[in-house]
Amino acid sequence: MKSYFDTYRPEGFSTVTPYLFAEDPARLIDFLTHGLRAEELQRTKDPESGTINNCILKLGSSCFMIGKARPPFSGMRASFYLYVRDVDEMHKLAVSEGAKEIMAPADMDYNDRQSGIQDPEGNYWWISKRLVEKAYDD
């Protein structure tokens, strides 16, 4: 029996792909490309207003999208768990590029080194590195 999810997905896209709505998408894209080292893959703008309708970004092996927040999608916030090689370095970079520190880097009792930031649009990012090579439930 075929799964409902057996379908083509472009490289870097998962079955569930985050889509953020931002009041100022250009500011968020700028923060993500500089503060978290995201790569911008594609951007489409409204031909009349120049507003960013959609932008595809890639962080590591994961793609996600950003668009201009318009009613009823204004004020939405999200939270992301971002795995990186060096939590302290990424945390410092993000804060230097305008993120608000939520939690300083620290080793957690569940074997992750983790910090927390809030991006300029209010989304939360939990910057993490697994300290052991095993699942969370082991």
N, CA, C and O atoms as CSV, one atom per row, in Angstrom:
chain,resi,resn,atom,element,x,y,z
A,1,MET,N,N,0.840,-1.177,0.000
A,1,MET,CA,C,0.000,0.000,0.000
A,1,MET,C,C,0.893,1.251,0.000
A,1,MET,O,O,1.845,1.334,0.775
A,2,LYS,N,N,0.589,2.195,-0.850
A,2,LYS,CA,C,1.349,3.432,-0.932
A,2,LYS,C,C,1.021,4.343,0.240
A,2,LYS,O,O,-0.121,4.424,0.691
A,3,SER,N,N,2.039,5.016,0.714
A,3,SER,CA,C,1.863,5.992,1.776
A,3,SER,C,C,1.324,7.294,1.191
A,3,SER,O,O,1.594,7.622,0.035
A,4,TYR,N,N,0.578,8.016,1.978
A,4,TYR,CA,C,0.108,9.332,1.566
A,4,TYR,C,C,1.289,10.267,1.290
A,4,TYR,O,O,1.141,11.263,0.582
A,5,PHE,N,N,2.440,9.950,1.841
A,5,PHE,CA,C,3.586,10.839,1.772
A,5,PHE,C,C,4.620,10.421,0.730
A,5,PHE,O,O,5.700,11.009,0.665
A,6,ASP,N,N,4.303,9.411,-0.089
A,6,ASP,CA,C,5.180,9.002,-1.180
A,6,ASP,C,C,4.966,9.953,-2.353
A,6,ASP,O,O,4.117,9.727,-3.216
A,7,THR,N,N,5.750,11.009,-2.360
A,7,THR,CA,C,5.646,12.007,-3.414
A,7,THR,C,C,6.991,12.697,-3.561
A,7,THR,O,O,7.830,12.646,-2.661
A,8,TYR,N,N,7.184,13.331,-4.684
A,8,TYR,CA,C,8.434,14.045,-4.921
A,8,TYR,C,C,8.558,15.237,-3.973
A,8,TYR,O,O,7.595,15.975,-3.766
A,9,ARG,N,N,9.740,15.418,-3.405
A,9,ARG,CA,C,10.084,16.599,-2.625
A,9,ARG,C,C,11.448,17.075,-3.117
A,9,ARG,O,O,12.363,16.265,-3.270
A,10,PRO,N,N,11.598,18.365,-3.364
A,10,PRO,CA,C,12.918,18.858,-3.768
A,10,PRO,C,C,13.953,18.574,-2.686
A,10,PRO,O,O,13.608,18.436,-1.512
A,11,GLU,N,N,15.219,18.488,-3.082
A,11,GLU,CA,C,16.303,18.231,-2.139
A,11,GLU,C,C,16.277,19.258,-1.010
A,11,GLU,O,O,16.131,20.457,-1.249
A,12,GLY,N,N,16.420,18.774,0.218
A,12,GLY,CA,C,16.432,19.652,1.384
A,12,GLY,C,C,15.082,19.862,2.017
A,12,GLY,O,O,14.995,20.403,3.119
A,13,PHE,N,N,14.016,19.443,1.343
A,13,PHE,CA,C,12.673,19.601,1.886
A,13,PHE,C,C,12.228,18.306,2.536
A,13,PHE,O,O,12.444,17.221,1.995
A,14,SER,N,N,11.608,18.426,3.698
A,14,SER,CA,C,11.091,17.272,4.426
A,14,SER,C,C,9.596,17.142,4.176
A,14,SER,O,O,8.986,18.002,3.541
A,15,THR,N,N,9.017,16.071,4.676
A,15,THR,CA,C,7.575,15.908,4.568
A,15,THR,C,C,6.872,17.099,5.210
A,15,THR,O,O,5.875,17.590,4.682
A,16,VAL,N,N,7.381,17.561,6.336
A,16,VAL,CA,C,6.885,18.773,6.978
A,16,VAL,C,C,7.994,19.815,6.845
A,16,VAL,O,O,9.108,19.608,7.327
A,17,THR,N,N,7.690,20.922,6.197
A,17,THR,CA,C,8.665,21.987,5.993
A,17,THR,C,C,8.147,23.261,6.649
A,17,THR,O,O,7.039,23.700,6.341
A,18,PRO,N,N,8.927,23.865,7.549
A,18,PRO,CA,C,8.471,25.099,8.203
A,18,PRO,C,C,8.264,26.232,7.204
A,18,PRO,O,O,9.002,26.377,6.230
A,19,TYR,N,N,7.234,27.031,7.480
A,19,TYR,CA,C,6.947,28.225,6.701
A,19,TYR,C,C,6.664,29.337,7.700
A,19,TYR,O,O,5.672,29.284,8.426
A,20,LEU,N,N,7.534,30.348,7.738
A,20,LEU,CA,C,7.400,31.446,8.685
A,20,LEU,C,C,6.763,32.648,8.008
A,20,LEU,O,O,7.043,32.941,6.845
A,21,PHE,N,N,5.904,33.340,8.745
A,21,PHE,CA,C,5.350,34.608,8.294
A,21,PHE,C,C,5.987,35.697,9.138
A,21,PHE,O,O,5.974,35.620,10.367
A,22,ALA,N,N,6.546,36.715,8.486
A,22,ALA,CA,C,7.253,37.777,9.189
A,22,ALA,C,C,6.685,39.138,8.798
A,22,ALA,O,O,6.347,39.363,7.635
A,23,GLU,N,N,6.582,40.038,9.762
A,23,GLU,CA,C,6.155,41.411,9.472
A,23,GLU,C,C,7.182,42.067,8.548
A,23,GLU,O,O,6.822,42.819,7.642
A,24,ASP,N,N,8.458,41.775,8.783
A,24,ASP,CA,C,9.546,42.320,7.969
A,24,ASP,C,C,10.403,41.153,7.475
A,24,ASP,O,O,11.453,40.874,8.053
A,25,PRO,N,N,9.967,40.466,6.410
A,25,PRO,CA,C,10.703,39.283,5.956
A,25,PRO,C,C,12.146,39.586,5.562
A,25,PRO,O,O,13.021,38.746,5.774
A,26,ALA,N,N,12.418,40.755,4.999
A,26,ALA,CA,C,13.792,41.088,4.600
A,26,ALA,C,C,14.707,41.123,5.822
A,26,ALA,O,O,15.843,40.652,5.760
A,27,ARG,N,N,14.218,41.678,6.933
A,27,ARG,CA,C,15.018,41.741,8.157
A,27,ARG,C,C,15.295,40.345,8.689
A,27,ARG,O,O,16.412,40.054,9.117
A,28,LEU,N,N,14.283,39.476,8.667
A,28,LEU,CA,C,14.463,38.110,9.149
A,28,LEU,C,C,15.424,37.338,8.245
A,28,LEU,O,O,16.292,36.617,8.738
A,29,ILE,N,N,15.276,37.482,6.942
A,29,ILE,CA,C,16.169,36.802,5.996
A,29,ILE,C,C,17.603,37.273,6.210
A,29,ILE,O,O,18.533,36.466,6.211
A,30,ASP,N,N,17.778,38.577,6.390
A,30,ASP,CA,C,19.114,39.117,6.641
A,30,ASP,C,C,19.707,38.522,7.912
A,30,ASP,O,O,20.873,38.127,7.929
A,31,PHE,N,N,18.905,38.456,8.981
A,31,PHE,CA,C,19.388,37.862,10.229
A,31,PHE,C,C,19.760,36.389,10.024
A,31,PHE,O,O,20.821,35.954,10.471
A,32,LEU,N,N,18.907,35.630,9.361
A,32,LEU,CA,C,19.149,34.195,9.187
A,32,LEU,C,C,20.376,33.924,8.322
A,32,LEU,O,O,21.125,32.986,8.597
A,33,THR,N,N,20.593,34.725,7.284
A,33,THR,CA,C,21.756,34.501,6.434
A,33,THR,C,C,23.057,34.924,7.118
A,33,THR,O,O,24.100,34.311,6.892
A,34,HIS,N,N,23.005,35.948,7.937
A,34,HIS,CA,C,24.212,36.413,8.623
A,34,HIS,C,C,24.363,35.798,10.011
A,34,HIS,O,O,25.454,35.362,10.379
A,35,GLY,N,N,23.281,35.762,10.779
A,35,GLY,CA,C,23.347,35.317,12.171
A,35,GLY,C,C,23.333,33.815,12.373
A,35,GLY,O,O,23.872,33.324,13.365
A,36,LEU,N,N,22.725,33.070,11.450
A,36,LEU,CA,C,22.691,31.604,11.567
A,36,LEU,C,C,23.272,30.924,10.325
A,36,LEU,O,O,23.231,29.699,10.212
A,37,ARG,N,N,23.798,31.695,9.419
A,37,ARG,CA,C,24.478,31.190,8.217
A,37,ARG,C,C,23.567,30.395,7.275
A,37,ARG,O,O,24.007,29.436,6.642
A,38,ALA,N,N,22.305,30.797,7.189
A,38,ALA,CA,C,21.397,30.180,6.224
A,38,ALA,C,C,21.814,30.598,4.814
A,38,ALA,O,O,22.456,31.630,4.620
A,39,GLU,N,N,21.441,29.787,3.852
A,39,GLU,CA,C,21.712,30.077,2.445
A,39,GLU,C,C,20.384,30.387,1.768
A,39,GLU,O,O,19.447,29.591,1.833
A,40,GLU,N,N,20.306,31.539,1.120
A,40,GLU,CA,C,19.091,31.891,0.388
A,40,GLU,C,C,19.105,31.195,-0.958
A,40,GLU,O,O,20.055,31.343,-1.727
A,41,LEU,N,N,18.037,30.423,-1.253
A,41,LEU,CA,C,17.963,29.670,-2.505
A,41,LEU,C,C,17.119,30.361,-3.561
A,41,LEU,O,O,17.422,30.300,-4.753
A,42,GLN,N,N,16.049,31.023,-3.111
A,42,GLN,CA,C,15.131,31.637,-4.078
A,42,GLN,C,C,14.306,32.700,-3.362
A,42,GLN,O,O,13.968,32.558,-2.187
A,43,ARG,N,N,13.992,33.761,-4.086
A,43,ARG,CA,C,13.154,34.823,-3.526
A,43,ARG,C,C,12.198,35.295,-4.608
A,43,ARG,O,O,12.623,35.551,-5.735
A,44,THR,N,N,10.906,35.415,-4.285
A,44,THR,CA,C,9.928,35.985,-5.203
A,44,THR,C,C,9.283,37.188,-4.522
A,44,THR,O,O,8.990,37.174,-3.327
A,45,LYS,N,N,9.072,38.234,-5.332
A,45,LYS,CA,C,8.495,39.476,-4.819
A,45,LYS,C,C,7.218,39.813,-5.571
A,45,LYS,O,O,7.037,39.432,-6.727
A,46,ASP,N,N,6.344,40.529,-4.895
A,46,ASP,CA,C,5.153,41.054,-5.532
A,46,ASP,C,C,5.620,42.100,-6.554
A,46,ASP,O,O,6.344,43.028,-6.194
A,47,PRO,N,N,5.215,41.960,-7.820
A,47,PRO,CA,C,5.719,42.879,-8.844
A,47,PRO,C,C,5.318,44.337,-8.623
A,47,PRO,O,O,6.036,45.242,-9.048
A,48,GLU,N,N,4.186,44.578,-7.966
A,48,GLU,CA,C,3.725,45.952,-7.756
A,48,GLU,C,C,4.338,46.588,-6.519
A,48,GLU,O,O,4.835,47.713,-6.582
A,49,SER,N,N,4.308,45.871,-5.381
A,49,SER,CA,C,4.755,46.466,-4.121
A,49,SER,C,C,6.221,46.177,-3.799
A,49,SER,O,O,6.830,46.886,-2.998
A,50,GLY,N,N,6.790,45.143,-4.418
A,50,GLY,CA,C,8.157,44.746,-4.093
A,50,GLY,C,C,8.261,43.941,-2.811
A,50,GLY,O,O,9.360,43.585,-2.389
A,51,THR,N,N,7.125,43.651,-2.189
A,51,THR,CA,C,7.080,42.863,-0.955
A,51,THR,C,C,7.521,41.428,-1.230
A,51,THR,O,O,7.184,40.849,-2.263
A,52,ILE,N,N,8.274,40.869,-0.298
A,52,ILE,CA,C,8.704,39.477,-0.445
A,52,ILE,C,C,7.496,38.567,-0.221
A,52,ILE,O,O,6.942,38.510,0.877
A,53,ASN,N,N,7.101,37.863,-1.269
A,53,ASN,CA,C,6.007,36.907,-1.151
A,53,ASN,C,C,6.494,35.584,-0.577
A,53,ASN,O,O,5.819,34.959,0.241
A,54,ASN,N,N,7.684,35.167,-1.022
A,54,ASN,CA,C,8.212,33.883,-0.584
A,54,ASN,C,C,9.727,33.882,-0.750
A,54,ASN,O,O,10.268,34.376,-1.739
A,55,CYS,N,N,10.385,33.315,0.244
A,55,CYS,CA,C,11.827,33.144,0.166
A,55,CYS,C,C,12.140,31.747,0.687
A,55,CYS,O,O,11.670,31.356,1.755
A,56,ILE,N,N,12.926,31.007,-0.062
A,56,ILE,CA,C,13.357,29.676,0.366
A,56,ILE,C,C,14.773,29.782,0.882
A,56,ILE,O,O,15.658,30.299,0.200
A,57,LEU,N,N,14.985,29.288,2.095
A,57,LEU,CA,C,16.289,29.293,2.738
A,57,LEU,C,C,16.672,27.874,3.098
A,57,LEU,O,O,15.816,27.002,3.249
A,58,LYS,N,N,17.982,27.653,3.235
A,58,LYS,CA,C,18.474,26.338,3.634
A,58,LYS,C,C,19.443,26.521,4.795
A,58,LYS,O,O,20.375,27.322,4.721
A,59,LEU,N,N,19.212,25.775,5.856
A,59,LEU,CA,C,20.099,25.709,7.019
A,59,LEU,C,C,20.606,24.286,7.102
A,59,LEU,O,O,19.834,23.368,7.377
A,60,GLY,N,N,21.888,24.089,6.869
A,60,GLY,CA,C,22.416,22.720,6.878
A,60,GLY,C,C,21.739,21.906,5.805
A,60,GLY,O,O,21.851,22.216,4.619
A,61,SER,N,N,21.033,20.863,6.211
A,61,SER,CA,C,20.351,19.991,5.246
A,61,SER,C,C,18.851,20.263,5.166
A,61,SER,O,O,18.129,19.508,4.516
A,62,SER,N,N,18.370,21.320,5.811
A,62,SER,CA,C,16.923,21.577,5.890
A,62,SER,C,C,16.525,22.879,5.206
A,62,SER,O,O,17.141,23.923,5.417
A,63,CYS,N,N,15.495,22.798,4.394
A,63,CYS,CA,C,14.930,23.980,3.754
A,63,CYS,C,C,13.685,24.437,4.507
A,63,CYS,O,O,12.986,23.641,5.135
A,64,PHE,N,N,13.431,25.733,4.427
A,64,PHE,CA,C,12.196,26.295,4.982
A,64,PHE,C,C,11.877,27.554,4.198
A,64,PHE,O,O,12.690,28.026,3.404
A,65,MET,N,N,10.675,28.102,4.428
A,65,MET,CA,C,10.217,29.247,3.660
A,65,MET,C,C,9.795,30.384,4.579
A,65,MET,O,O,9.400,30.171,5.725
A,66,ILE,N,N,9.889,31.596,4.043
A,66,ILE,CA,C,9.474,32.802,4.747
A,66,ILE,C,C,8.641,33.641,3.789
A,66,ILE,O,O,8.968,33.762,2.609
A,67,GLY,N,N,7.569,34.215,4.303
A,67,GLY,CA,C,6.755,35.125,3.520
A,67,GLY,C,C,6.287,36.292,4.365
A,67,GLY,O,O,6.426,36.270,5.588
A,68,LYS,N,N,5.741,37.295,3.736
A,68,LYS,CA,C,5.224,38.485,4.408
A,68,LYS,C,C,3.974,38.122,5.192
A,68,LYS,O,O,3.054,37.497,4.664
A,69,ALA,N,N,3.950,38.521,6.464
A,69,ALA,CA,C,2.782,38.277,7.320
A,69,ALA,C,C,1.660,39.234,6.915
A,69,ALA,O,O,1.814,40.455,6.933
A,70,ARG,N,N,0.558,38.648,6.561
A,70,ARG,CA,C,-0.653,39.408,6.240
A,70,ARG,C,C,-1.793,38.747,7.001
A,70,ARG,O,O,-1.747,37.543,7.251
A,71,PRO,N,N,-2.809,39.507,7.372
A,71,PRO,CA,C,-3.937,38.874,8.079
A,71,PRO,C,C,-4.462,37.698,7.263
A,71,PRO,O,O,-4.571,37.820,6.043
A,72,PRO,N,N,-4.781,36.601,7.861
A,72,PRO,CA,C,-4.824,36.317,9.303
A,72,PRO,C,C,-3.525,35.722,9.849
A,72,PRO,O,O,-3.533,35.145,10.936
A,73,PHE,N,N,-2.427,35.844,9.134
A,73,PHE,CA,C,-1.183,35.195,9.552
A,73,PHE,C,C,-0.219,36.129,10.285
A,73,PHE,O,O,0.943,35.773,10.484
A,74,SER,N,N,-0.667,37.290,10.680
A,74,SER,CA,C,0.179,38.227,11.413
A,74,SER,C,C,0.369,37.755,12.846
A,74,SER,O,O,-0.521,37.148,13.442
A,75,GLY,N,N,1.547,38.047,13.388
A,75,GLY,CA,C,1.798,37.764,14.799
A,75,GLY,C,C,2.082,36.313,15.139
A,75,GLY,O,O,2.186,35.977,16.319
A,76,MET,N,N,2.210,35.445,14.152
A,76,MET,CA,C,2.508,34.043,14.433
A,76,MET,C,C,3.965,33.903,14.835
A,76,MET,O,O,4.827,34.566,14.257
A,77,ARG,N,N,4.257,33.065,15.802
A,77,ARG,CA,C,5.629,32.799,16.227
A,77,ARG,C,C,5.868,31.302,16.164
A,77,ARG,O,O,4.939,30.498,16.248
A,78,ALA,N,N,7.143,30.947,16.013
A,78,ALA,CA,C,7.513,29.539,15.915
A,78,ALA,C,C,8.740,29.281,16.784
A,78,ALA,O,O,9.388,30.214,17.259
A,79,SER,N,N,9.044,28.010,16.980
A,79,SER,CA,C,10.221,27.601,17.731
A,79,SER,C,C,10.914,26.492,16.951
A,79,SER,O,O,10.265,25.583,16.433
A,80,PHE,N,N,12.255,26.577,16.872
A,80,PHE,CA,C,13.029,25.621,16.092
A,80,PHE,C,C,14.170,25.059,16.921
A,80,PHE,O,O,14.759,25.758,17.745
A,81,TYR,N,N,14.470,23.803,16.697
A,81,TYR,CA,C,15.608,23.126,17.323
A,81,TYR,C,C,16.648,22.984,16.233
A,81,TYR,O,O,16.436,22.252,15.266
A,82,LEU,N,N,17.771,23.673,16.374
A,82,LEU,CA,C,18.786,23.736,15.331
A,82,LEU,C,C,20.046,23.034,15.801
A,82,LEU,O,O,20.683,23.478,16.756
A,83,TYR,N,N,20.417,21.933,15.137
A,83,TYR,CA,C,21.633,21.198,15.485
A,83,TYR,C,C,22.831,21.823,14.778
A,83,TYR,O,O,22.812,22.027,13.564
A,84,VAL,N,N,23.870,22.124,15.552
A,84,VAL,CA,C,25.091,22.732,15.015
A,84,VAL,C,C,26.312,22.041,15.601
A,84,VAL,O,O,26.209,21.292,16.573
A,85,ARG,N,N,27.473,22.298,15.000
A,85,ARG,CA,C,28.740,21.742,15.470
A,85,ARG,C,C,29.216,22.433,16.746
A,85,ARG,O,O,29.718,21.774,17.656
A,86,ASP,N,N,29.058,23.777,16.819
A,86,ASP,CA,C,29.580,24.551,17.945
A,86,ASP,C,C,28.504,25.513,18.442
A,86,ASP,O,O,28.286,26.571,17.850
A,87,VAL,N,N,27.842,25.145,19.517
A,87,VAL,CA,C,26.742,25.938,20.082
A,87,VAL,C,C,27.220,27.326,20.480
A,87,VAL,O,O,26.578,28.323,20.150
A,88,ASP,N,N,28.334,27.397,21.182
A,88,ASP,CA,C,28.828,28.684,21.684
A,88,ASP,C,C,29.132,29.654,20.542
A,88,ASP,O,O,28.789,30.835,20.615
A,89,GLU,N,N,29.772,29.152,19.496
A,89,GLU,CA,C,30.116,29.996,18.341
A,89,GLU,C,C,28.857,30.498,17.644
A,89,GLU,O,O,28.755,31.688,17.346
A,90,MET,N,N,27.895,29.614,17.380
A,90,MET,CA,C,26.668,30.009,16.691
A,90,MET,C,C,25.854,30.970,17.550
A,90,MET,O,O,25.287,31.936,17.040
A,91,HIS,N,N,25.796,30.707,18.845
A,91,HIS,CA,C,25.062,31.579,19.767
A,91,HIS,C,C,25.656,32.996,19.732
A,91,HIS,O,O,24.927,33.981,19.612
A,92,LYS,N,N,26.962,33.082,19.836
A,92,LYS,CA,C,27.655,34.377,19.831
A,92,LYS,C,C,27.397,35.117,18.517
A,92,LYS,O,O,27.127,36.318,18.521
A,93,LEU,N,N,27.480,34.404,17.403
A,93,LEU,CA,C,27.225,34.996,16.096
A,93,LEU,C,C,25.797,35.529,16.011
A,93,LEU,O,O,25.579,36.663,15.585
A,94,ALA,N,N,24.826,34.710,16.416
A,94,ALA,CA,C,23.413,35.113,16.338
A,94,ALA,C,C,23.159,36.371,17.165
A,94,ALA,O,O,22.483,37.289,16.702
A,95,VAL,N,N,23.690,36.419,18.375
A,95,VAL,CA,C,23.495,37.585,19.244
A,95,VAL,C,C,24.174,38.810,18.633
A,95,VAL,O,O,23.631,39.913,18.696
A,96,SER,N,N,25.352,38.628,18.045
A,96,SER,CA,C,26.054,39.764,17.423
A,96,SER,C,C,25.290,40.301,16.217
A,96,SER,O,O,25.479,41.453,15.826
A,97,GLU,N,N,24.427,39.473,15.624
A,97,GLU,CA,C,23.649,39.882,14.460
A,97,GLU,C,C,22.232,40.315,14.826
A,97,GLU,O,O,21.391,40.488,13.943
A,98,GLY,N,N,21.958,40.492,16.123
A,98,GLY,CA,C,20.672,41.064,16.524
A,98,GLY,C,C,19.715,40.159,17.262
A,98,GLY,O,O,18.619,40.596,17.612
A,99,ALA,N,N,20.085,38.899,17.518
A,99,ALA,CA,C,19.202,38.012,18.287
A,99,ALA,C,C,19.204,38.427,19.753
A,99,ALA,O,O,20.184,38.983,20.249
A,100,LYS,N,N,18.120,38.157,20.428
A,100,LYS,CA,C,18.016,38.375,21.868
A,100,LYS,C,C,18.345,37.054,22.562
A,100,LYS,O,O,17.770,36.018,22.231
A,101,GLU,N,N,19.265,37.091,23.521
A,101,GLU,CA,C,19.604,35.872,24.245
A,101,GLU,C,C,18.461,35.488,25.172
A,101,GLU,O,O,17.989,36.301,25.967
A,102,ILE,N,N,18.025,34.243,25.058
A,102,ILE,CA,C,16.987,33.684,25.929
A,102,ILE,C,C,17.634,32.794,26.981
A,102,ILE,O,O,17.222,32.782,28.141
A,103,MET,N,N,18.657,32.047,26.559
A,103,MET,CA,C,19.355,31.131,27.451
A,103,MET,C,C,20.801,31.011,26.982
A,103,MET,O,O,21.057,30.685,25.823
A,104,ALA,N,N,21.742,31.274,27.881
A,104,ALA,CA,C,23.153,31.153,27.547
A,104,ALA,C,C,23.506,29.690,27.293
A,104,ALA,O,O,22.840,28.800,27.821
A,105,PRO,N,N,24.549,29.422,26.488
A,105,PRO,CA,C,24.951,28.034,26.234
A,105,PRO,C,C,25.264,27.299,27.547
A,105,PRO,O,O,25.945,27.821,28.430
A,106,ALA,N,N,24.746,26.080,27.639
A,106,ALA,CA,C,24.971,25.247,28.828
A,106,ALA,C,C,24.762,23.791,28.458
A,106,ALA,O,O,24.040,23.477,27.512
A,107,ASP,N,N,25.405,22.895,29.217
A,107,ASP,CA,C,25.198,21.454,29.053
A,107,ASP,C,C,23.931,21.061,29.799
A,107,ASP,O,O,23.763,21.388,30.974
A,108,MET,N,N,23.038,20.353,29.103
A,108,MET,CA,C,21.751,19.948,29.666
A,108,MET,C,C,21.827,18.514,30.188
A,108,MET,O,O,22.686,17.735,29.774
A,109,ASP,N,N,20.919,18.178,31.100
A,109,ASP,CA,C,20.920,16.833,31.675
A,109,ASP,C,C,20.473,15.765,30.685
A,109,ASP,O,O,20.607,14.574,30.967
A,110,TYR,N,N,19.941,16.166,29.526
A,110,TYR,CA,C,19.554,15.201,28.488
A,110,TYR,C,C,20.649,15.060,27.422
A,110,TYR,O,O,20.390,14.593,26.313
A,111,ASN,N,N,21.881,15.471,27.777
A,111,ASN,CA,C,23.072,15.270,26.945
A,111,ASN,C,C,23.121,16.104,25.674
A,111,ASN,O,O,23.660,15.662,24.659
A,112,ASP,N,N,22.570,17.290,25.723
A,112,ASP,CA,C,22.744,18.275,24.661
A,112,ASP,C,C,23.428,19.492,25.257
A,112,ASP,O,O,23.177,19.837,26.411
A,113,ARG,N,N,24.280,20.140,24.496
A,113,ARG,CA,C,24.721,21.489,24.832
A,113,ARG,C,C,23.764,22.382,24.069
A,113,ARG,O,O,23.523,22.172,22.880
A,114,GLN,N,N,23.213,23.387,24.754
A,114,GLN,CA,C,22.115,24.131,24.146
A,114,GLN,C,C,22.118,25.580,24.608
A,114,GLN,O,O,22.526,25.904,25.723
A,115,SER,N,N,21.650,26.436,23.714
A,115,SER,CA,C,21.378,27.827,24.059
A,115,SER,C,C,20.049,28.201,23.427
A,115,SER,O,O,19.501,27.450,22.620
A,116,GLY,N,N,19.540,29.349,23.792
A,116,GLY,CA,C,18.285,29.821,23.219
A,116,GLY,C,C,18.398,31.276,22.813
A,116,GLY,O,O,18.950,32.099,23.543
A,117,ILE,N,N,17.864,31.585,21.629
A,117,ILE,CA,C,17.815,32.962,21.152
A,117,ILE,C,C,16.430,33.249,20.589
A,117,ILE,O,O,15.664,32.339,20.272
A,118,GLN,N,N,16.132,34.532,20.475
A,118,GLN,CA,C,14.911,34.963,19.793
A,118,GLN,C,C,15.355,35.840,18.632
A,118,GLN,O,O,16.091,36.807,18.829
A,119,ASP,N,N,14.911,35.508,17.419
A,119,ASP,CA,C,15.311,36.284,16.250
A,119,ASP,C,C,14.561,37.620,16.217
A,119,ASP,O,O,13.644,37.824,17.012
A,120,PRO,N,N,14.934,38.535,15.312
A,120,PRO,CA,C,14.303,39.855,15.280
A,120,PRO,C,C,12.793,39.849,15.028
A,120,PRO,O,O,12.126,40.850,15.293
A,121,GLU,N,N,12.251,38.759,14.530
A,121,GLU,CA,C,10.808,38.662,14.300
A,121,GLU,C,C,10.078,37.923,15.420
A,121,GLU,O,O,8.867,37.718,15.335
A,122,GLY,N,N,10.804,37.519,16.473
A,122,GLY,CA,C,10.156,36.910,17.636
A,122,GLY,C,C,10.130,35.402,17.652
A,122,GLY,O,O,9.562,34.820,18.577
A,123,ASN,N,N,10.724,34.734,16.662
A,123,ASN,CA,C,10.781,33.272,16.652
A,123,ASN,C,C,11.898,32.805,17.577
A,123,ASN,O,O,12.909,33.493,17.724
A,124,TYR,N,N,11.726,31.658,18.192
A,124,TYR,CA,C,12.714,31.102,19.100
A,124,TYR,C,C,13.532,30.025,18.398
A,124,TYR,O,O,13.000,29.214,17.641
A,125,TRP,N,N,14.844,30.032,18.666
A,125,TRP,CA,C,15.770,29.056,18.103
A,125,TRP,C,C,16.537,28.436,19.257
A,125,TRP,O,O,17.186,29.143,20.027
A,126,TRP,N,N,16.465,27.108,19.380
A,126,TRP,CA,C,17.207,26.363,20.396
A,126,TRP,C,C,18.416,25.769,19.692
A,126,TRP,O,O,18.309,24.761,18.994
A,127,ILE,N,N,19.562,26.401,19.883
A,127,ILE,CA,C,20.805,26.020,19.209
A,127,ILE,C,C,21.434,24.890,20.011
A,127,ILE,O,O,21.773,25.074,21.180
A,128,SER,N,N,21.592,23.728,19.396
A,128,SER,CA,C,21.945,22.529,20.147
A,128,SER,C,C,22.983,21.658,19.463
A,128,SER,O,O,23.114,21.639,18.239
A,129,LYS,N,N,23.708,20.945,20.293
A,129,LYS,CA,C,24.635,19.910,19.829
A,129,LYS,C,C,24.451,18.706,20.747
A,129,LYS,O,O,24.497,18.830,21.971
A,130,ARG,N,N,24.249,17.571,20.153
A,130,ARG,CA,C,24.141,16.327,20.915
A,130,ARG,C,C,25.532,15.979,21.430
A,130,ARG,O,O,26.477,15.911,20.644
A,131,LEU,N,N,25.677,15.759,22.739
A,131,LEU,CA,C,26.969,15.468,23.356
A,131,LEU,C,C,27.316,13.983,23.337
A,131,LEU,O,O,28.466,13.607,23.564
A,132,VAL,N,N,26.332,13.150,23.069
A,132,VAL,CA,C,26.531,11.706,22.959
A,132,VAL,C,C,25.894,11.249,21.646
A,132,VAL,O,O,24.952,11.874,21.157
A,133,GLU,N,N,26.404,10.171,21.085
A,133,GLU,CA,C,25.844,9.674,19.827
A,133,GLU,C,C,24.852,8.553,20.123
A,133,GLU,O,O,25.102,7.382,19.838
A,134,LYS,N,N,23.721,8.946,20.700
A,134,LYS,CA,C,22.627,8.017,20.977
A,134,LYS,C,C,21.327,8.787,21.025
A,134,LYS,O,O,21.324,10.008,21.184
A,135,ALA,N,N,20.233,8.080,20.890
A,135,ALA,CA,C,18.909,8.694,20.896
A,135,ALA,C,C,18.585,9.290,22.260
A,135,ALA,O,O,19.228,8.962,23.257
A,136,TYR,N,N,17.597,10.157,22.298
A,136,TYR,CA,C,17.204,10.793,23.548
A,136,TYR,C,C,16.612,9.820,24.550
A,136,TYR,O,O,16.725,10.040,25.756
A,137,ASP,N,N,15.995,8.766,24.090
A,137,ASP,CA,C,15.332,7.838,25.010
A,137,ASP,C,C,16.246,6.711,25.515
A,137,ASP,O,O,15.796,5.856,26.277
A,138,ASP,N,N,17.510,6.699,25.104
A,138,ASP,CA,C,18.446,5.652,25.563
A,138,ASP,C,C,18.951,5.960,26.959
A,138,ASP,O,O,19.743,5.197,27.511
